[in-house]
């Protein structure tokens, strides 16, 4: 979704804002713009497409001596991704500019009202309404004008505002879209949609909450309630990530780097949380009492996309080991159905960003109905972690590639820990089993580390026969059915090949009609409790001449009698197979997309953090 960067301070503006926007590229965008104030005059640059286009038209402005301004990457919602619709948007005088992430729901009526008053519109965007509305209220106090304008607005926004009449001040405001301030005594004041743009300059951040407005100057900031107008004391948080963590570090793509970072991400997520002697699990930010955890009789897991696949795996784990019935919901469905939720239900939101609009709306609803909320999240201080009663942090570090990889396997590791934690609290698992499973989880990172380079080489060779396919099926059973869904999602996201995931046993209820000699199918067939069933399913595919790739357990020679294309993985505890079997599915998608010359890190039409409905 749209990215915002704002800066006021001693540094030259353009490199700070342009660099910041580059660090937000992963959010997805289709046009971009920058505005700065110099000698009392606002100068604006906007272009369609990638940031490189913006940089090209700014060649003469790169060294401009301005020290205050705003930048924006736009992911089109209202109006095509054209230069005219790109942000920043200006008022009628050209002395006031706004950048915006979100959707102004009542923009039609506001626009008509403003048109009647004589305002001139230059774009098709909902955002432009905001700048004219602020202009309408502006006399000599920008904070007051923004507050009055936002009181009229229905919808979501993260907002950056600059006015030539207050040349040392930026205004930021938020409602249902992420916005974080970065502060540093010498470097100045920053605002951004996410943390990476701030990392080169400061690790001190202030997360704005809904209906808050910030006044930002080089050496000062203050936050106010948009509802009461009163000043709010905000907590300053220290971010543990550093700038290098958001760089490619020699890899061709962020996605590949992040695939290789998975062993570390799993270790960081698990370490210190399992007692190696007793298998006892500690989750420091859980904040729920033992009574809260023993008193629940149902769990709802709510998430979107890849995080939803993590939830599907967790359902198997929690029901099996903690004995609690689990419902799994796609957040955009959850929020609009009749929810049978009360105080005996625990709702767990799974979201790497902690900002996904549908998931956030879902937990707000569940909370209103009396449910306790836990979030599994990768971003410290994100909105969901602030609104949930408890959090289990994944420690995957920043994930820049739009297609989620290390955040997913870290979610699985965290959900497995959460399962052991619940089982311990509810007395549904003996200490010996807990210890055994805990140790298996810890040693899984080493297994993945060893297998990664070998798999990548094998897959690179293998995909020569598959990379130009038009369709792909992924099949798996039990714990690996969600991994088939995840593999298919990864492939379609980054390579644009049409791909579907199915439970293997479901094939003969319809999808088997698709199978012929041209259809590639990746079958996940580890030696597990449903091995024989999975083998029967892939034999059915073979009988219809499907082009099979199998992923199975090292030493299982039978697979070679079914197809020549077999990828072998070491045997681990079968409960942990979903984490291990994700790795070849990710690498296959990556290598195919890379071979097809696709923009792996920023696939078309996708946004990293989906902050609108
Ligand atoms: C796919 C992917 C998305 C996200 C989804 C939810 O690779 O990354 O499907 O999983 O948009 O995002 P979060 O986890 O931030 O709520």
Boltz pocket constraint, residues with backbone or C-beta under 6 A from the ligand:
constraints:
  - pocket:
      binder: B
      contacts: [[A, 304], [A, 305], [A, 306], [A, 307], [A, 308], [A, 350], [A, 351], [A, 352], [A, 353], [A, 354], [A, 355], [A, 356], [A, 359], [A, 402], [A, 403], [A, 404], [A, 405], [A, 490], [A, 493], [A, 607], [A, 608], [A, 609], [A, 610]]
      max_distance: 6.0
